[in-house]
């Protein structure tokens, strides 16, 4: 999709499932199951939507998804279905791994960082060998020293090889990656979780990552149980949504199963409604079931 001088693409890397209670935090199941029905194991369907931003200053890939380094047992646990070629995740767009100049990872949970590295002749190497990987230093430190509640979402193998390969850029705070593409520390989901903002030719947009993972998470109190600082998530979400609505930003959801980008419209009780862009803006087909 054209976006000022940029081209934007959604890469649907996989679909998977997580426990509905964990996805919706303190929201009672009687409310969330109306919008996101659970399967017999109480899991709700999710996707990993990567955002590719082509800019005059290089190609920026936002997130890397789950990757393919999972055992059969784990695949079953998460109902994980990779939708990309694990060796060349962007092949469907006609791009090779060498074509990516920058990778931004919102935080190091395995569903965001699992695709950052791949196996080559028995060792783990960066999937995008020419890219600089932008990660918050605070998130990096946490991932190496997480307490027992936080630990389960991190796998050292997903990101340690980046440091060894010398392609890691650890940033501290808000920062510009290329002209028009920047990261902003949101906190909330993890203490140093970052969202990505992008603007070109008068258009503006935001990739919320896990601050607003799906359209069902638009109401500020609908915060994931996984969040380290749920009250901060609720707060920053309200601020981001208000700005995005006021200024007509494109909003992008990382785990949405339907069309994951669109605009916001004001609804009752100071809430916002999501107006998805037409499905034709996507370079892949949605499963018919997920469009409801
Ligand atoms: Zn996460």
py3Dmol code that shows the C-alpha trace and the ligand (Angstrom):
import py3Dmol

protein = """\
ATOM      1  CA  UNK A   1       0.000   0.000   0.000  1.00  0.00           C
ATOM      2  CA  UNK A   2       1.249   3.511  -0.840  1.00  0.00           C
ATOM      3  CA  UNK A   3       1.797   5.697   2.221  1.00  0.00           C
ATOM      4  CA  UNK A   4       3.304   9.047   1.256  1.00  0.00           C
ATOM      5  CA  UNK A   5       6.700   8.116  -0.154  1.00  0.00           C
ATOM      6  CA  UNK A   6       6.635   4.771   1.637  1.00  0.00           C
ATOM      7  CA  UNK A   7       5.243   1.404   0.618  1.00  0.00           C
ATOM      8  CA  UNK A   8       3.672  -0.635   3.393  1.00  0.00           C
ATOM      9  CA  UNK A   9       3.047  -4.370   3.452  1.00  0.00           C
ATOM     10  CA  UNK A  10       1.656  -6.702   6.080  1.00  0.00           C
ATOM     11  CA  UNK A  11       3.449 -10.044   6.204  1.00  0.00           C
ATOM     12  CA  UNK A  12       1.311 -12.620   7.986  1.00  0.00           C
ATOM     13  CA  UNK A  13       4.014 -14.816   9.426  1.00  0.00           C
ATOM     14  CA  UNK A  14       1.870 -17.377  11.249  1.00  0.00           C
ATOM     15  CA  UNK A  15      -1.333 -18.050  13.057  1.00  0.00           C
ATOM     16  CA  UNK A  16      -1.303 -19.445  16.568  1.00  0.00           C
ATOM     17  CA  UNK A  17      -3.438 -19.644  19.687  1.00  0.00           C
ATOM     18  CA  UNK A  18      -3.043 -18.503  23.270  1.00  0.00           C
ATOM     19  CA  UNK A  19      -5.191 -18.899  26.353  1.00  0.00           C
ATOM     20  CA  UNK A  20      -8.126 -16.489  26.150  1.00  0.00           C
ATOM     21  CA  UNK A  21      -7.934 -15.622  29.836  1.00  0.00           C
ATOM     22  CA  UNK A  22      -4.279 -14.625  29.462  1.00  0.00           C
ATOM     23  CA  UNK A  23      -5.079 -12.577  26.337  1.00  0.00           C
ATOM     24  CA  UNK A  24      -7.837 -10.566  27.989  1.00  0.00           C
ATOM     25  CA  UNK A  25      -6.547 -10.215  31.554  1.00  0.00           C
ATOM     26  CA  UNK A  26      -9.190  -9.196  34.083  1.00  0.00           C
ATOM     27  CA  UNK A  27     -11.983  -9.018  31.479  1.00  0.00           C
ATOM     28  CA  UNK A  28     -14.504 -11.793  32.320  1.00  0.00           C
ATOM     29  CA  UNK A  29     -14.801 -14.624  29.830  1.00  0.00           C
ATOM     30  CA  UNK A  30     -18.513 -13.916  29.482  1.00  0.00           C
ATOM     31  CA  UNK A  31     -17.515 -10.644  27.788  1.00  0.00           C
ATOM     32  CA  UNK A  32     -14.473 -11.617  25.715  1.00  0.00           C
ATOM     33  CA  UNK A  33     -15.874 -14.866  24.346  1.00  0.00           C
ATOM     34  CA  UNK A  34     -18.635 -12.913  22.615  1.00  0.00           C
ATOM     35  CA  UNK A  35     -16.091 -11.214  20.375  1.00  0.00           C
ATOM     36  CA  UNK A  36     -13.316 -13.810  20.345  1.00  0.00           C
ATOM     37  CA  UNK A  37     -14.716 -17.330  20.852  1.00  0.00           C
ATOM     38  CA  UNK A  38     -12.355 -19.831  22.499  1.00  0.00           C
ATOM     39  CA  UNK A  39     -11.671 -23.385  21.326  1.00  0.00           C
ATOM     40  CA  UNK A  40     -12.151 -26.474  23.545  1.00  0.00           C
ATOM     41  CA  UNK A  41      -8.811 -25.713  25.260  1.00  0.00           C
ATOM     42  CA  UNK A  42      -9.880 -22.116  25.998  1.00  0.00           C
ATOM     43  CA  UNK A  43      -7.484 -20.770  23.371  1.00  0.00           C
ATOM     44  CA  UNK A  44      -8.250 -17.841  21.058  1.00  0.00           C
ATOM     45  CA  UNK A  45      -6.922 -17.489  17.488  1.00  0.00           C
ATOM     46  CA  UNK A  46      -4.175 -14.953  16.802  1.00  0.00           C
ATOM     47  CA  UNK A  47      -1.816 -14.034  13.986  1.00  0.00           C
ATOM     48  CA  UNK A  48       1.690 -12.587  13.824  1.00  0.00           C
ATOM     49  CA  UNK A  49       1.456  -9.602  11.486  1.00  0.00           C
ATOM     50  CA  UNK A  50       4.849  -8.174  10.578  1.00  0.00           C
ATOM     51  CA  UNK A  51       4.937  -4.713   9.010  1.00  0.00           C
ATOM     52  CA  UNK A  52       7.336  -4.006   6.166  1.00  0.00           C
ATOM     53  CA  UNK A  53       8.005  -0.302   5.574  1.00  0.00           C
ATOM     54  CA  UNK A  54       9.842   0.518   2.350  1.00  0.00           C
ATOM     55  CA  UNK A  55      11.354   3.981   2.670  1.00  0.00           C
ATOM     56  CA  UNK A  56      13.729   5.947   0.432  1.00  0.00           C
ATOM     57  CA  UNK A  57      16.334   5.304   3.169  1.00  0.00           C
ATOM     58  CA  UNK A  58      15.978   1.547   3.335  1.00  0.00           C
ATOM     59  CA  UNK A  59      13.577  -1.264   4.112  1.00  0.00           C
ATOM     60  CA  UNK A  60      12.410  -1.567   7.708  1.00  0.00           C
ATOM     61  CA  UNK A  61      10.842  -4.774   8.986  1.00  0.00           C
ATOM     62  CA  UNK A  62       8.811  -4.421  12.174  1.00  0.00           C
ATOM     63  CA  UNK A  63       8.837  -7.682  14.198  1.00  0.00           C
ATOM     64  CA  UNK A  64       9.947 -11.136  13.096  1.00  0.00           C
ATOM     65  CA  UNK A  65       7.125 -13.389  14.354  1.00  0.00           C
ATOM     66  CA  UNK A  66       7.335 -16.861  15.908  1.00  0.00           C
ATOM     67  CA  UNK A  67       9.825 -18.309  13.441  1.00  0.00           C
ATOM     68  CA  UNK A  68       9.961 -22.027  12.728  1.00  0.00           C
ATOM     69  CA  UNK A  69      12.258 -23.341  15.496  1.00  0.00           C
ATOM     70  CA  UNK A  70       9.556 -25.154  17.424  1.00  0.00           C
ATOM     71  CA  UNK A  71       9.137 -28.797  18.480  1.00  0.00           C
ATOM     72  CA  UNK A  72       6.049 -30.740  17.447  1.00  0.00           C
ATOM     73  CA  UNK A  73       4.816 -30.598  21.024  1.00  0.00           C
ATOM     74  CA  UNK A  74       5.173 -26.811  21.177  1.00  0.00           C
ATOM     75  CA  UNK A  75       3.494 -26.399  17.787  1.00  0.00           C
ATOM     76  CA  UNK A  76       0.567 -28.348  19.122  1.00  0.00           C
ATOM     77  CA  UNK A  77       0.435 -26.336  22.348  1.00  0.00           C
ATOM     78  CA  UNK A  78       0.197 -23.068  20.418  1.00  0.00           C
ATOM     79  CA  UNK A  79      -1.665 -24.493  17.385  1.00  0.00           C
ATOM     80  CA  UNK A  80       1.191 -22.853  15.494  1.00  0.00           C
ATOM     81  CA  UNK A  81       0.833 -22.668  11.717  1.00  0.00           C
ATOM     82  CA  UNK A  82       3.727 -20.938   9.951  1.00  0.00           C
ATOM     83  CA  UNK A  83       2.507 -19.159   6.812  1.00  0.00           C
ATOM     84  CA  UNK A  84       5.879 -18.166   5.392  1.00  0.00           C
ATOM     85  CA  UNK A  85       8.900 -19.895   3.945  1.00  0.00           C
ATOM     86  CA  UNK A  86      11.102 -20.215   7.043  1.00  0.00           C
ATOM     87  CA  UNK A  87      14.290 -19.791   4.998  1.00  0.00           C
ATOM     88  CA  UNK A  88      13.017 -16.687   3.186  1.00  0.00           C
ATOM     89  CA  UNK A  89      10.106 -15.185   5.129  1.00  0.00           C
ATOM     90  CA  UNK A  90       9.538 -12.349   2.620  1.00  0.00           C
ATOM     91  CA  UNK A  91       9.662 -14.466  -0.513  1.00  0.00           C
ATOM     92  CA  UNK A  92       5.943 -13.929  -1.177  1.00  0.00           C
ATOM     93  CA  UNK A  93       6.764 -10.216  -1.654  1.00  0.00           C
ATOM     94  CA  UNK A  94       9.638 -11.023  -4.005  1.00  0.00           C
ATOM     95  CA  UNK A  95      12.239 -10.077  -1.391  1.00  0.00           C
ATOM     96  CA  UNK A  96      15.254 -11.978  -0.133  1.00  0.00           C
ATOM     97  CA  UNK A  97      16.572 -11.845   3.442  1.00  0.00           C
ATOM     98  CA  UNK A  98      19.429  -9.584   2.271  1.00  0.00           C
ATOM     99  CA  UNK A  99      16.915  -6.927   1.174  1.00  0.00           C
ATOM    100  CA  UNK A 100      16.089  -5.864   4.742  1.00  0.00           C
ATOM    101  CA  UNK A 101      18.163  -2.976   6.140  1.00  0.00           C
ATOM    102  CA  UNK A 102      16.591  -2.531   9.575  1.00  0.00           C
ATOM    103  CA  UNK A 103      14.610  -4.795  11.880  1.00  0.00           C
ATOM    104  CA  UNK A 104      12.680  -3.283  14.783  1.00  0.00           C
ATOM    105  CA  UNK A 105      11.558  -5.645  17.537  1.00  0.00           C
ATOM    106  CA  UNK A 106       9.009  -4.230  19.990  1.00  0.00           C
ATOM    107  CA  UNK A 107      10.141  -6.568  22.776  1.00  0.00           C
ATOM    108  CA  UNK A 108      11.840  -9.955  22.998  1.00  0.00           C
ATOM    109  CA  UNK A 109       8.889 -12.300  23.668  1.00  0.00           C
ATOM    110  CA  UNK A 110       9.150 -15.371  21.443  1.00  0.00           C
ATOM    111  CA  UNK A 111       6.186 -14.439  19.258  1.00  0.00           C
ATOM    112  CA  UNK A 112       7.991 -11.224  18.254  1.00  0.00           C
ATOM    113  CA  UNK A 113      11.586 -12.364  18.179  1.00  0.00           C
ATOM    114  CA  UNK A 114      11.401 -16.081  17.263  1.00  0.00           C
ATOM    115  CA  UNK A 115      11.962 -15.290  13.581  1.00  0.00           C
ATOM    116  CA  UNK A 116      14.961 -13.009  14.214  1.00  0.00           C
ATOM    117  CA  UNK A 117      17.427 -15.857  13.771  1.00  0.00           C
ATOM    118  CA  UNK A 118      17.483 -19.080  11.773  1.00  0.00           C
ATOM    119  CA  UNK A 119      19.458 -22.291  11.698  1.00  0.00           C
ATOM    120  CA  UNK A 120      22.244 -22.506   9.136  1.00  0.00           C
ATOM    121  CA  UNK A 121      24.577 -25.515   9.145  1.00  0.00           C
ATOM    122  CA  UNK A 122      23.752 -26.204  12.774  1.00  0.00           C
ATOM    123  CA  UNK A 123      24.281 -22.702  14.128  1.00  0.00           C
ATOM    124  CA  UNK A 124      21.920 -19.815  14.696  1.00  0.00           C
ATOM    125  CA  UNK A 125      22.480 -16.776  12.481  1.00  0.00           C
ATOM    126  CA  UNK A 126      20.498 -13.553  11.924  1.00  0.00           C
ATOM    127  CA  UNK A 127      17.630 -14.236   9.491  1.00  0.00           C
ATOM    128  CA  UNK A 128      18.244 -10.822   7.873  1.00  0.00           C
ATOM    129  CA  UNK A 129      22.046 -10.797   7.556  1.00  0.00           C
ATOM    130  CA  UNK A 130      22.480  -7.193   6.380  1.00  0.00           C
ATOM    131  CA  UNK A 131      20.025  -5.650   8.810  1.00  0.00           C
ATOM    132  CA  UNK A 132      20.664  -3.718  11.992  1.00  0.00           C
ATOM    133  CA  UNK A 133      18.322  -4.980  14.684  1.00  0.00           C
ATOM    134  CA  UNK A 134      16.835  -2.246  16.899  1.00  0.00           C
ATOM    135  CA  UNK A 135      15.962  -3.364  20.417  1.00  0.00           C
ATOM    136  CA  UNK A 136      15.586  -1.380  23.648  1.00  0.00           C
ATOM    137  CA  UNK A 137      18.515  -1.922  25.987  1.00  0.00           C
ATOM    138  CA  UNK A 138      16.144  -2.160  28.969  1.00  0.00           C
ATOM    139  CA  UNK A 139      14.252  -4.986  27.249  1.00  0.00           C
ATOM    140  CA  UNK A 140      17.534  -6.734  26.442  1.00  0.00           C
ATOM    141  CA  UNK A 141      18.593  -6.535  30.086  1.00  0.00           C
ATOM    142  CA  UNK A 142      15.217  -7.797  31.312  1.00  0.00           C
ATOM    143  CA  UNK A 143      15.251 -10.738  28.893  1.00  0.00           C
ATOM    144  CA  UNK A 144      18.575 -11.827  30.398  1.00  0.00           C
ATOM    145  CA  UNK A 145      17.425 -11.417  33.962  1.00  0.00           C
ATOM    146  CA  UNK A 146      13.682 -12.050  33.990  1.00  0.00           C
ATOM    147  CA  UNK A 147      11.914 -13.131  37.168  1.00  0.00           C
ATOM    148  CA  UNK A 148      10.015 -16.451  37.162  1.00  0.00           C
ATOM    149  CA  UNK A 149       6.685 -14.931  36.056  1.00  0.00           C
ATOM    150  CA  UNK A 150       8.246 -13.132  33.091  1.00  0.00           C
ATOM    151  CA  UNK A 151      10.799 -15.750  32.124  1.00  0.00           C
ATOM    152  CA  UNK A 152       8.541 -18.160  30.224  1.00  0.00           C
ATOM    153  CA  UNK A 153       8.084 -15.730  27.323  1.00  0.00           C
ATOM    154  CA  UNK A 154      11.803 -15.373  26.580  1.00  0.00           C
ATOM    155  CA  UNK A 155      14.136 -17.789  24.758  1.00  0.00           C
ATOM    156  CA  UNK A 156      17.773 -16.690  24.785  1.00  0.00           C
ATOM    157  CA  UNK A 157      18.372 -18.472  21.472  1.00  0.00           C
ATOM    158  CA  UNK A 158      16.038 -16.028  19.731  1.00  0.00           C
ATOM    159  CA  UNK A 159      18.271 -13.026  20.351  1.00  0.00           C
ATOM    160  CA  UNK A 160      21.704 -14.013  21.730  1.00  0.00           C
ATOM    161  CA  UNK A 161      22.993 -14.841  18.209  1.00  0.00           C
ATOM    162  CA  UNK A 162      22.253 -11.242  17.158  1.00  0.00           C
ATOM    163  CA  UNK A 163      24.804  -9.945  19.657  1.00  0.00           C
ATOM    164  CA  UNK A 164      27.370 -12.497  18.512  1.00  0.00           C
ATOM    165  CA  UNK A 165      26.839 -11.518  14.869  1.00  0.00           C
ATOM    166  CA  UNK A 166      27.370  -7.841  15.702  1.00  0.00           C
ATOM    167  CA  UNK A 167      24.114  -6.663  14.178  1.00  0.00           C
ATOM    168  CA  UNK A 168      22.467  -5.497  17.365  1.00  0.00           C
ATOM    169  CA  UNK A 169      21.663  -1.837  18.001  1.00  0.00           C
ATOM    170  CA  UNK A 170      20.606  -1.398  21.611  1.00  0.00           C
ATOM    171  CA  UNK A 171      18.738   1.859  21.983  1.00  0.00           C
ATOM    172  CA  UNK A 172      17.758   3.715  25.124  1.00  0.00           C
ATOM    173  CA  UNK A 173      14.469   5.573  24.831  1.00  0.00           C
ATOM    174  CA  UNK A 174      12.641   7.098  21.872  1.00  0.00           C
ATOM    175  CA  UNK A 175      14.717   7.084  18.734  1.00  0.00           C
ATOM    176  CA  UNK A 176      14.562   7.578  14.964  1.00  0.00           C
ATOM    177  CA  UNK A 177      15.529   4.527  12.909  1.00  0.00           C
ATOM    178  CA  UNK A 178      15.369   6.141   9.446  1.00  0.00           C
ATOM    179  CA  UNK A 179      13.758   9.473   8.475  1.00  0.00           C
ATOM    180  CA  UNK A 180      10.028   8.980   9.059  1.00  0.00           C
ATOM    181  CA  UNK A 181      10.297   5.794  11.113  1.00  0.00           C
ATOM    182  CA  UNK A 182      10.780   5.981  14.879  1.00  0.00           C
ATOM    183  CA  UNK A 183      10.358   3.924  18.011  1.00  0.00           C
ATOM    184  CA  UNK A 184       8.665   5.178  21.146  1.00  0.00           C
ATOM    185  CA  UNK A 185       8.978   3.438  24.490  1.00  0.00           C
ATOM    186  CA  UNK A 186       5.497   2.634  25.759  1.00  0.00           C
ATOM    187  CA  UNK A 187       6.256   0.413  28.739  1.00  0.00           C
ATOM    188  CA  UNK A 188       3.206  -1.496  29.972  1.00  0.00           C
ATOM    189  CA  UNK A 189       3.412  -4.900  28.314  1.00  0.00           C
ATOM    190  CA  UNK A 190       7.038  -5.008  29.440  1.00  0.00           C
ATOM    191  CA  UNK A 191       8.885  -2.152  31.125  1.00  0.00           C
ATOM    192  CA  UNK A 192      10.691  -1.118  27.916  1.00  0.00           C
ATOM    193  CA  UNK A 193       8.215  -2.304  25.264  1.00  0.00           C
ATOM    194  CA  UNK A 194       8.335   0.012  22.228  1.00  0.00           C
ATOM    195  CA  UNK A 195       5.753   0.957  19.604  1.00  0.00           C
ATOM    196  CA  UNK A 196       6.699   2.096  16.091  1.00  0.00           C
ATOM    197  CA  UNK A 197       5.499   5.306  14.472  1.00  0.00           C
ATOM    198  CA  UNK A 198       5.910   6.112  10.790  1.00  0.00           C
ATOM    199  CA  UNK A 199       5.097   9.156   8.685  1.00  0.00           C
ATOM    200  CA  UNK A 200       5.576  10.254   5.108  1.00  0.00           C
ATOM    201  CA  UNK A 201       4.000  12.864   2.830  1.00  0.00           C
ATOM    202  CA  UNK A 202       1.523  14.015   5.493  1.00  0.00           C
ATOM    203  CA  UNK A 203       0.403  10.475   6.399  1.00  0.00           C
ATOM    204  CA  UNK A 204       1.046   9.068   9.854  1.00  0.00           C
ATOM    205  CA  UNK A 205       0.717   5.659  11.394  1.00  0.00           C
ATOM    206  CA  UNK A 206       1.466   3.541  14.447  1.00  0.00           C
ATOM    207  CA  UNK A 207       2.255  -0.116  15.020  1.00  0.00           C
ATOM    208  CA  UNK A 208       1.041  -0.730  18.565  1.00  0.00           C
ATOM    209  CA  UNK A 209       2.703  -4.120  19.022  1.00  0.00           C
ATOM    210  CA  UNK A 210       1.386  -5.647  22.263  1.00  0.00           C
ATOM    211  CA  UNK A 211      -0.169  -2.434  23.596  1.00  0.00           C
ATOM    212  CA  UNK A 212      -3.190  -3.053  21.307  1.00  0.00           C
ATOM    213  CA  UNK A 213      -2.659  -6.565  19.915  1.00  0.00           C
ATOM    214  CA  UNK A 214      -6.077  -6.966  18.242  1.00  0.00           C
ATOM    215  CA  UNK A 215      -9.103  -4.815  17.492  1.00  0.00           C
ATOM    216  CA  UNK A 216     -10.760  -6.428  20.538  1.00  0.00           C
ATOM    217  CA  UNK A 217      -8.158  -4.749  22.755  1.00  0.00           C
ATOM    218  CA  UNK A 218      -9.215  -1.197  21.855  1.00  0.00           C
ATOM    219  CA  UNK A 219     -11.091  -0.515  25.141  1.00  0.00           C
ATOM    220  CA  UNK A 220      -8.298   0.671  27.471  1.00  0.00           C
ATOM    221  CA  UNK A 221      -9.144  -1.804  30.319  1.00  0.00           C
ATOM    222  CA  UNK A 222      -8.911  -4.757  27.899  1.00  0.00           C
ATOM    223  CA  UNK A 223      -5.274  -5.363  28.704  1.00  0.00           C
ATOM    224  CA  UNK A 224      -3.512  -8.714  28.456  1.00  0.00           C
ATOM    225  CA  UNK A 225      -2.866 -10.790  31.574  1.00  0.00           C
ATOM    226  CA  UNK A 226       0.691 -11.196  30.287  1.00  0.00           C
ATOM    227  CA  UNK A 227       1.444  -7.494  30.823  1.00  0.00           C
ATOM    228  CA  UNK A 228       4.074  -6.692  33.427  1.00  0.00           C
ATOM    229  CA  UNK A 229       2.535  -3.259  34.118  1.00  0.00           C
ATOM    230  CA  UNK A 230      -1.149  -3.452  33.135  1.00  0.00           C
ATOM    231  CA  UNK A 231      -2.086  -0.039  34.541  1.00  0.00           C
ATOM    232  CA  UNK A 232       0.657   1.566  32.451  1.00  0.00           C
ATOM    233  CA  UNK A 233      -0.621  -0.306  29.376  1.00  0.00           C
ATOM    234  CA  UNK A 234      -4.117   1.037  29.978  1.00  0.00           C
ATOM    235  CA  UNK A 235      -2.778   4.582  30.362  1.00  0.00           C
ATOM    236  CA  UNK A 236      -0.456   4.669  27.332  1.00  0.00           C
ATOM    237  CA  UNK A 237      -3.078   2.952  25.210  1.00  0.00           C
ATOM    238  CA  UNK A 238      -5.591   5.736  25.938  1.00  0.00           C
ATOM    239  CA  UNK A 239      -3.046   8.395  25.000  1.00  0.00           C
ATOM    240  CA  UNK A 240      -1.982   6.655  21.777  1.00  0.00           C
ATOM    241  CA  UNK A 241      -5.550   5.963  20.674  1.00  0.00           C
ATOM    242  CA  UNK A 242      -6.646   9.535  21.278  1.00  0.00           C
ATOM    243  CA  UNK A 243      -3.743  10.921  19.252  1.00  0.00           C
ATOM    244  CA  UNK A 244      -4.194   8.346  16.491  1.00  0.00           C
ATOM    245  CA  UNK A 245      -7.885   9.219  16.230  1.00  0.00           C
ATOM    246  CA  UNK A 246      -7.402  12.992  16.374  1.00  0.00           C
ATOM    247  CA  UNK A 247      -4.705  12.988  13.725  1.00  0.00           C
ATOM    248  CA  UNK A 248      -6.221  10.302  11.499  1.00  0.00           C
ATOM    249  CA  UNK A 249      -3.325   7.864  11.844  1.00  0.00           C
ATOM    250  CA  UNK A 250      -3.220   4.457  10.250  1.00  0.00           C
ATOM    251  CA  UNK A 251      -3.269   1.926  13.111  1.00  0.00           C
ATOM    252  CA  UNK A 252      -1.745  -1.551  12.839  1.00  0.00           C
ATOM    253  CA  UNK A 253      -2.414  -4.520  15.161  1.00  0.00           C
ATOM    254  CA  UNK A 254       0.250  -7.201  15.569  1.00  0.00           C
ATOM    255  CA  UNK A 255      -1.984 -10.175  16.499  1.00  0.00           C
ATOM    256  CA  UNK A 256      -5.250  -9.360  14.686  1.00  0.00           C
ATOM    257  CA  UNK A 257      -6.754 -12.233  12.664  1.00  0.00           C
ATOM    258  CA  UNK A 258      -8.871 -10.026  10.390  1.00  0.00           C
ATOM    259  CA  UNK A 259      -7.567  -7.089   8.328  1.00  0.00           C
ATOM    260  CA  UNK A 260      -4.951  -5.764  10.771  1.00  0.00           C
ATOM    261  CA  UNK A 261      -4.798  -2.123   9.643  1.00  0.00           C
ATOM    262  CA  UNK A 262      -7.288   0.715   9.432  1.00  0.00           C
ATOM    263  CA  UNK A 263      -8.405   3.948  11.098  1.00  0.00           C
ATOM    264  CA  UNK A 264     -10.294   4.830  14.263  1.00  0.00           C
ATOM    265  CA  UNK A 265     -13.721   6.354  14.642  1.00  0.00           C
ATOM    266  CA  UNK A 266     -15.055   7.820  17.880  1.00  0.00           C
ATOM    267  CA  UNK A 267     -17.725   5.666  19.557  1.00  0.00           C
ATOM    268  CA  UNK A 268     -19.812   5.997  22.737  1.00  0.00           C
ATOM    269  CA  UNK A 269     -18.193   6.346  26.206  1.00  0.00           C
ATOM    270  CA  UNK A 270     -14.982   7.894  24.857  1.00  0.00           C
ATOM    271  CA  UNK A 271     -14.143   4.629  23.138  1.00  0.00           C
ATOM    272  CA  UNK A 272     -12.996   4.000  19.608  1.00  0.00           C
ATOM    273  CA  UNK A 273     -14.243   1.803  16.835  1.00  0.00           C
ATOM    274  CA  UNK A 274     -11.909   0.217  14.296  1.00  0.00           C
ATOM    275  CA  UNK A 275     -12.573   0.772  10.595  1.00  0.00           C
ATOM    276  CA  UNK A 276     -10.473  -1.796   8.768  1.00  0.00           C
ATOM    277  CA  UNK A 277      -9.063  -0.970   5.340  1.00  0.00           C
ATOM    278  CA  UNK A 278     -10.399  -3.105   2.467  1.00  0.00           C
ATOM    279  CA  UNK A 279      -8.982  -6.617   2.284  1.00  0.00           C
ATOM    280  CA  UNK A 280      -7.513  -5.727  -1.137  1.00  0.00           C
ATOM    281  CA  UNK A 281      -4.844  -3.677   0.660  1.00  0.00           C
ATOM    282  CA  UNK A 282      -3.337  -6.972   1.873  1.00  0.00           C
ATOM    283  CA  UNK A 283      -0.973  -9.074  -0.207  1.00  0.00           C
ATOM    284  CA  UNK A 284      -2.410 -12.313   1.206  1.00  0.00           C
ATOM    285  CA  UNK A 285      -5.859 -13.872   1.522  1.00  0.00           C
ATOM    286  CA  UNK A 286      -7.662 -13.942   4.840  1.00  0.00           C
ATOM    287  CA  UNK A 287      -9.317 -17.179   5.903  1.00  0.00           C
ATOM    288  CA  UNK A 288     -13.052 -16.663   5.400  1.00  0.00           C
ATOM    289  CA  UNK A 289     -13.883 -17.534   9.021  1.00  0.00           C
ATOM    290  CA  UNK A 290     -11.746 -14.815  10.602  1.00  0.00           C
ATOM    291  CA  UNK A 291     -13.463 -11.891   8.908  1.00  0.00           C
ATOM    292  CA  UNK A 292     -16.502 -11.696  11.166  1.00  0.00           C
TER     293      UNK A 292
END
"""
ligand_1 = """\
1
ZN
Zn 4.628 -9.907 24.298
"""
view = py3Dmol.view(width=600, height=400)
view.addModel(protein, "pdb")
view.setStyle({"model": 0}, {"cartoon": {"style": "trace"}})
view.addModel(ligand_1, "xyz")
view.setStyle({"model": 1}, {"stick": {}})
view.zoomTo()
view.show()
